[in-house]
Amino acid sequence: MTGPDRQRVVVVGGGTSGWMTAAALVKLLPDRCQVHLVESEAIGIIGVGEATLPHIRAFNERLGIPEAEFMATTRATFKLGIEFRDWARIGDSYIHPFGTFGRGAGDVQFHHYYARLLHAGVQLPPIEAFSMACTLARGNRFAPPSTDPRQIASTFGYAYQFDAVAFAPYLRRLAEGLGAERTEGRIVHVERDGESGDVTAVLLEGGRRVEGDLFVDCSGFASLLIGKTLGEPFQDWSRWLPADRAVALPCRTVTEVTPYTSAVAMPAGWRWRIPLQHRTGNGYVYSSAFLSDEHAADALTAAVEGMPMASPRVLRFTAGRRERSWAHNVVAIGLSGGFLEPLESTSIYLVQQAITALLELFPERRISPVDRDEFNRVVDMEYDRVRDFLILHYHATQRDDSEFWNYVRTMAIPDSLAEKMELFRRRGRIVKYREGAFLDASWVSVYLGQRVIPAGFDPRASGPTLESLVAGMKQMRAEIQAAASAMPDHLSYLGRYCPMAAAA
């Protein structure tokens, strides 16, 4: 489909989700669509999604974005995982790494050998001692993973911690350079076809009318098209994820610029720490049923490490998603389609996955209901599996020191998560999927970090002798420590890799 037959795609709203969508469409489907983005600078953006998952690297590569340039522009740091403090018990700490634990043998995963030794009474360090990503993170070191799969330094990945507000303008320049059109203005009316119910155009202040064939709703929590216009129902998940507020506060960095994000449990939720090159992002995610906005702001201000660079800003939200992310000729991407708190840095990942599904199922001259249904299945699956993973962090706790922790510890959970937890408790089994954000090591890190210890293990792990397993564990830990100690500290590597950032 070329020339005048290309689909007219109207992206409503800018920000990270809007410009990610526009850039991907004009870059990867130049002969199939023409892209027109409508946004109003008078409408602010959320702009606190500063931590990501490793999947963003593949997305940037597909768009031809040079990593060093991207990092310099967004003042980014490297991210090897997420540290969780005080979640199972006050004083506990573990890291969810971007990488594997040890090396398995055949079809038997490493954590089963680890569990076998624990059951035999062998004294072992926490499982993160057998993770290259965790060891690097604890040592505040970084270098890219090896491309040689035989090397232990190939067993980790990485993501970024960056200034999300700077990312959207970067993507805008890219998208407009590839032919995307942008119109500044506030939408005051949405026109629909009287027979099909499809959206036909948006009307802006001043009278300008923008027509389209396919509309992408990136209007954030306002959900202008999918919510307000089409009335697509919203699934409220607050009974499982009761946090409905976040107060954000950036500060000057006075401690180490760590290659990981920190999530510190608090009396009514948790607090994030995201170190960038020029500042540290902080926030307190909490439930308004257990804490007032004022007390949350006071608690966050008292906890930040350096001089605040702004006043605390409160955000309000409800965890959940739309019944359908694609209805009629409107596709919701980003906050308009759903929201899950930033506990595992999944916001940009969910945007990316929706964009990828849209690219794969992009309509021809007419929208196929089959394609639309498949898009909704993929997006629903992503949200539902991330939801279960987030609930696990809260529910698998032994804390009883506040009303909030008593609630999440004793609440009823989705059957899908209850089944996963029971399988792991019985014999350390991880439910496997072909699709989804989090692989086995992610679940293992949270289960064990939250003190969910399996009663058994894969019977095939009984093959080697205990002596050989202990020796292998010692050798592996020494190999990881040697490889990590040979790598530079995080900030030194960053300064060499994108020196433009240090001077910006």
ZAMARGU-4260 file (C-alpha; in steps of 0.2 Angstrom, whole numbers, plus 5000, padded with zeros to 4 digits):
<rodrens>
0) 5000/5000/5000 | 5008/5016/4994 | 5004/5034/4990 | 4987/5040/4993 | 4981/5023/4999
5) 4991/5023/5015 | 4982/5023/5031 | 4980/5039/5039 | 4985/5037/5057 | 4981/5050/5070
10) 4990/5049/5086 | 4981/5059/5100 | 4994/5064/5113 | 5012/5066/5114 | 5024/5061/5128
15) 5034/5045/5128 | 5020/5034/5122 | 5014/5045/5108 | 5031/5049/5101 | 5036/5031/5103
20) 5021/5026/5093 | 5024/5039/5080 | 5042/5035/5078 | 5039/5017/5076 | 5026/5018/5063
25) 5035/5030/5052 | 5051/5021/5054 | 5045/5003/5052 | 5029/5005/5041 | 5033/5020/5029
30) 5024/5013/5015 | 5008/5008/5025 | 5004/5024/5034 | 5005/5042/5036 | 5006/5048/5054
35) 4999/5064/5061 | 5002/5067/5080 | 4991/5080/5089 | 4996/5086/5106 | 4994/5102/5117
40) 5009/5109/5126 | 4997/5116/5139 | 4993/5098/5145 | 5007/5092/5155 | 5014/5074/5154
45) 5017/5062/5169 | 5036/5061/5166 | 5041/5050/5181 | 5044/5034/5171 | 5063/5034/5173
50) 5067/5016/5174 | 5065/5002/5161 | 5067/4984/5157 | 5080/4977/5144 | 5067/4976/5131
55) 5069/4994/5127 | 5086/4991/5120 | 5079/4981/5105 | 5066/4994/5102 | 5079/5008/5101
60) 5089/4997/5089 | 5075/4994/5078 | 5072/5013/5077 | 5091/5015/5073 | 5094/5025/5089
65) 5113/5025/5094 | 5114/5020/5112 | 5127/5032/5117 | 5118/5047/5109 | 5102/5041/5118
70) 5110/5040/5134 | 5119/5057/5133 | 5102/5065/5128 | 5092/5058/5142 | 5106/5059/5155
75) 5104/5040/5157 | 5113/5027/5168 | 5114/5009/5166 | 5102/4997/5175 | 5106/4979/5180
80) 5091/4976/5190 | 5080/4981/5205 | 5085/4981/5223 | 5071/4977/5235 | 5073/4982/5253
85) 5062/4978/5268 | 5049/4968/5258 | 5048/4951/5266 | 5055/4958/5283 | 5062/4974/5288
90) 5081/4972/5286 | 5080/4961/5271 | 5087/4965/5254 | 5088/4956/5237 | 5090/4961/5219
95) 5079/4955/5205 | 5093/4954/5191 | 5092/4956/5172 | 5101/4939/5169 | 5102/4921/5175
100) 5107/4913/5191 | 5122/4901/5189 | 5121/4888/5175 | 5109/4874/5175 | 5113/4856/5168
105) 5102/4850/5153 | 5084/4854/5157 | 5087/4856/5176 | 5088/4874/5181 | 5101/4881/5193
110) 5089/4885/5207 | 5084/4867/5209 | 5102/4862/5213 | 5102/4877/5225 | 5086/4871/5233
115) 5093/4853/5235 | 5109/4860/5244 | 5098/4870/5256 | 5087/4855/5260 | 5103/4845/5263
120) 5108/4858/5276 | 5122/4866/5266 | 5126/4884/5271 | 5125/4894/5256 | 5125/4913/5252
125) 5109/4921/5245 | 5106/4915/5227 | 5111/4932/5221 | 5129/4927/5224 | 5127/4916/5209
130) 5121/4930/5198 | 5133/4941/5187 | 5121/4955/5186 | 5118/4955/5205 | 5137/4954/5209
135) 5140/4969/5197 | 5126/4979/5205 | 5132/4976/5222 | 5150/4981/5217 | 5143/4996/5208
140) 5152/4990/5192 | 5147/4989/5174 | 5153/4984/5157 | 5143/4977/5142 | 5139/4958/5143
145) 5151/4947/5133 | 5145/4940/5116 | 5153/4924/5120 | 5140/4912/5127 | 5154/4902/5135
150) 5159/4916/5146 | 5150/4919/5163 | 5150/4938/5158 | 5137/4934/5145 | 5124/4929/5157
155) 5117/4946/5161 | 5108/4960/5152 | 5104/4978/5156 | 5092/4992/5154 | 5092/5011/5157
160) 5088/5024/5170 | 5084/5040/5161 | 5075/5056/5161 | 5058/5052/5153 | 5054/5070/5150
165) 5069/5071/5138 | 5065/5055/5128 | 5049/5062/5120 | 5058/5077/5112 | 5071/5065/5106
170) 5059/5054/5098 | 5049/5068/5091 | 5064/5074/5081 | 5067/5057/5075 | 5048/5055/5069
175) 5047/5072/5061 | 5063/5069/5052 | 5055/5053/5045 | 5039/5062/5039 | 5028/5062/5054
180) 5017/5078/5055 | 5013/5086/5071 | 4999/5098/5076 | 4999/5109/5092 | 4981/5111/5099
185) 4969/5105/5112 | 4955/5093/5106 | 4938/5100/5110 | 4927/5087/5100 | 4928/5070/5093
190) 4918/5065/5078 | 4911/5048/5075 | 4903/5039/5060 | 4884/5037/5064 | 4883/5020/5057
195) 4899/5011/5062 | 4903/5021/5078 | 4921/5023/5072 | 4930/5039/5075 | 4932/5050/5059
200) 4940/5066/5065 | 4946/5076/5080 | 4941/5095/5081 | 4954/5107/5089 | 4952/5124/5097
205) 4952/5136/5083 | 4942/5125/5071 | 4955/5114/5064 | 4949/5097/5059 | 4961/5082/5058
210) 4954/5066/5049 | 4960/5049/5050 | 4957/5030/5047 | 4965/5024/5063 | 4967/5033/5079
215) 4979/5029/5093 | 4974/5036/5110 | 4990/5041/5119 | 4981/5054/5129 | 4986/5047/5146
220) 4975/5046/5161 | 4962/5057/5152 | 4959/5043/5140 | 4950/5054/5128 | 4946/5042/5114
225) 4945/5024/5121 | 4937/5030/5138 | 4928/5046/5136 | 4922/5044/5118 | 4920/5025/5116
230) 4916/5022/5134 | 4927/5006/5134 | 4925/4998/5152 | 4940/4998/5164 | 4945/4983/5175
235) 4949/4990/5192 | 4962/4980/5201 | 4964/4990/5216 | 4958/4976/5227 | 4975/4967/5223
240) 4985/4983/5220 | 4978/4995/5233 | 4992/5009/5230 | 4983/5023/5221 | 4994/5038/5224
245) 5013/5042/5221 | 5022/5058/5227 | 5038/5061/5216 | 5052/5072/5221 | 5069/5074/5212
250) 5085/5078/5222 | 5103/5081/5220 | 5114/5065/5220 | 5126/5064/5235 | 5128/5045/5235
255) 5134/5033/5222 | 5126/5033/5205 | 5121/5014/5206 | 5118/5003/5191 | 5101/4998/5198
260) 5085/5005/5204 | 5080/5003/5222 | 5062/5000/5229 | 5061/5002/5248 | 5046/4996/5257
265) 5037/5009/5267 | 5023/5008/5280 | 5009/5011/5267 | 5018/5006/5251 | 5036/5008/5244
270) 5049/5021/5239 | 5059/5022/5223 | 5076/5028/5220 | 5082/5030/5202 | 5100/5038/5200
275) 5102/5048/5184 | 5118/5057/5179 | 5112/5074/5184 | 5100/5070/5198 | 5091/5056/5208
280) 5073/5052/5205 | 5063/5048/5221 | 5045/5043/5224 | 5033/5036/5237 | 5020/5024/5230
285) 5006/5022/5243 | 4988/5018/5247 | 4977/5033/5251 | 4967/5022/5262 | 4981/5020/5274
290) 4991/5036/5272 | 4987/5055/5268 | 4995/5064/5254 | 5003/5076/5266 | 5011/5063/5277
295) 5017/5054/5261 | 5026/5070/5255 | 5033/5072/5272 | 5040/5054/5273 | 5047/5056/5256
300) 5055/5072/5259 | 5063/5065/5275 | 5070/5050/5266 | 5078/5058/5251 | 5097/5058/5251
305) 5101/5076/5244 | 5094/5093/5242 | 5076/5093/5234 | 5076/5100/5217 | 5057/5103/5216
310) 5042/5103/5227 | 5033/5086/5230 | 5021/5082/5216 | 5006/5070/5219 | 4999/5058/5206
315) 4983/5049/5207 | 4979/5033/5198 | 4969/5016/5198 | 4978/5000/5194 | 4970/4991/5180
320) 4967/4990/5161 | 4953/4993/5148 | 4942/4978/5144 | 4949/4981/5126 | 4963/4991/5121
325) 4958/4991/5103 | 4939/4995/5100 | 4932/5001/5083 | 4946/5010/5075 | 4954/5016/5091
330) 4970/5009/5099 | 4974/5013/5116 | 4993/5014/5120 | 5000/5019/5137 | 4990/5026/5151
335) 4974/5028/5141 | 4974/5009/5140 | 4979/5004/5158 | 4991/5007/5172 | 5002/4997/5183
340) 5012/5005/5197 | 5031/5007/5193 | 5037/4993/5205 | 5045/4983/5191 | 5048/4997/5178
345) 5035/4990/5166 | 5026/5006/5160 | 5037/5009/5145 | 5038/4990/5142 | 5019/4989/5140
350) 5019/5004/5128 | 5033/4995/5118 | 5023/4978/5117 | 5007/4987/5112 | 5017/4996/5098
355) 5025/4980/5093 | 5008/4971/5092 | 5001/4985/5082 | 5015/4984/5069 | 5012/4966/5067
360) 4993/4967/5065 | 4993/4984/5056 | 4976/4985/5047 | 4975/4985/5028 | 4961/4995/5020
365) 4949/4989/5032 | 4951/4983/5050 | 4949/4964/5053 | 4940/4959/5069 | 4952/4944/5070
370) 4967/4956/5070 | 4959/4967/5083 | 4955/4952/5094 | 4973/4946/5093 | 4979/4963/5098
375) 4968/4963/5113 | 4973/4946/5118 | 4992/4950/5117 | 4990/4966/5127 | 4978/4958/5140
380) 4990/4944/5143 | 5005/4956/5145 | 4995/4966/5158 | 4988/4951/5167 | 5005/4943/5169
385) 5013/4959/5175 | 4999/4961/5187 | 5002/4944/5195 | 5021/4947/5196 | 5018/4964/5205
390) 5005/4956/5217 | 5018/4943/5222 | 5029/4956/5229 | 5016/4962/5241 | 5007/4946/5246
395) 5023/4936/5249 | 5028/4946/5264 | 5030/4941/5283 | 5027/4959/5288 | 5013/4963/5300
400) 5019/4980/5307 | 5006/4991/5298 | 4988/4990/5292 | 4994/4991/5274 | 5005/4976/5275
405) 4993/4966/5285 | 4980/4969/5271 | 4991/4964/5257 | 4998/4949/5266 | 4981/4942/5270
410) 4971/4948/5254 | 4963/4935/5242 | 4974/4935/5226 | 4970/4930/5208 | 4969/4911/5205
415) 4982/4913/5192 | 4995/4919/5204 | 4989/4907/5218 | 4992/4892/5206 | 5010/4899/5202
420) 5014/4901/5220 | 5008/4884/5225 | 5019/4876/5211 | 5034/4885/5217 | 5031/4881/5236
425) 5029/4862/5231 | 5045/4859/5221 | 5052/4876/5215 | 5043/4875/5198 | 5041/4891/5188
430) 5026/4892/5176 | 5033/4894/5158 | 5026/4905/5145 | 5032/4909/5127 | 5026/4927/5129
435) 5028/4940/5144 | 5040/4951/5152 | 5047/4941/5166 | 5057/4924/5163 | 5061/4911/5176
440) 5075/4920/5185 | 5064/4935/5188 | 5051/4924/5197 | 5065/4915/5207 | 5073/4931/5213
445) 5056/4937/5220 | 5051/4920/5227 | 5067/4917/5237 | 5069/4936/5241 | 5052/4936/5249
450) 5056/4920/5258 | 5045/4908/5248 | 5055/4893/5250 | 5051/4877/5240 | 5047/4861/5250
455) 5055/4851/5236 | 5065/4852/5219 | 5066/4844/5202 | 5070/4826/5206 | 5083/4826/5192
460) 5093/4838/5203 | 5097/4823/5214 | 5109/4816/5201 | 5125/4824/5206 | 5133/4821/5223
465) 5132/4834/5236 | 5151/4836/5236 | 5152/4839/5217 | 5137/4852/5219 | 5146/4861/5233
470) 5162/4862/5223 | 5153/4868/5208 | 5145/4882/5217 | 5161/4888/5224 | 5169/4888/5207
475) 5155/4897/5200 | 5155/4910/5213 | 5173/4913/5211 | 5171/4914/5192 | 5158/4927/5194
480) 5168/4937/5207 | 5183/4937/5196 | 5174/4943/5180 | 5165/4957/5190 | 5181/4963/5198
485) 5189/4965/5181 | 5175/4977/5176 | 5176/4996/5179 | 5165/5005/5191 | 5149/5011/5184
490) 5152/5030/5183 | 5169/5028/5176 | 5162/5017/5162 | 5148/5029/5159 | 5160/5044/5158
495) 5170/5036/5144 | 5155/5029/5135 | 5145/5045/5133 | 5156/5059/5138 | 5143/5072/5131
500) 5132/5068/5145 | 5145/5073/5158 | 5147/5090/5150 | 5128/5093/5146
</rodrens>
